[in-house]
Amino acid sequence: IHMVLKWNIGLLLKLNLILREETKMYIEEGQAVPAVTFKVRELGEWKQVTSYELFGHKRVVLFALPGAFTPTCSSKQLPGYEENYENFVDLGIDEVYCLSVNDTFVMNAWAEQQGITKVKMIPDGSGEFTDGMGMSVCKDNLCFGVRSWRYAAVIDNGVLVKLFDEPGQEDDHPEDPYGESSPESVLEWLEKTA
């Protein structure tokens, strides 16, 4: 019975991946970003924050990554955006957000551990926003489960203006590409379009 249950669970997981891939929606430049509600914990209290509250009526940079406390995210991407925060503001960006498919406790602890004071953290614990962006990937090869593909975006009043996604988006990607979504790439584009 145990082997049959294990086989059936494995089959269901594979079927879920196939269905998820077939129904995946991708947001294109010029379209509104997904309307979702994020559950965040601030000052010991639960708070619900909508994507409209975060992205509406302002011009923001959002960067998404596979996971808090992971090597590239912790050594390059998050600190790079924090260090360049003022450069983004100088180019007309109102806020810089970091999103990951992690819960609010993990995101808050990571921000504290990294000394982040300018970049705002967005916990997409259930991956709803990530799915809506078409950026969810399965990272079972690393025992991560479903996570976000690494990307950055310029969003103006809730509309995706420019997407900086890393090449090769696929489930269980054997590498962790980083470059297109770096703060330097986004700043370069903003400077050219200013």
Secondary structure, 3 states (H helix, E strand, C coil): CHHHHHHHHHHHHHHHHHHHHHCCCCCCCCCECCCCEEEEEECCEEEEEEHHHHHCCCEEEEEEECCCCCHHHHHHHHHHHHHCHHHHHHCCCCEEEEEECCCHHHHHHHHHHHCCCCCEEEECCCCHHHHHHCCEEECHHHCCCEEECCEEEEEECCEEEEEEECCCCCCCCCCCCCCCCCHHHHHHHHHHHC
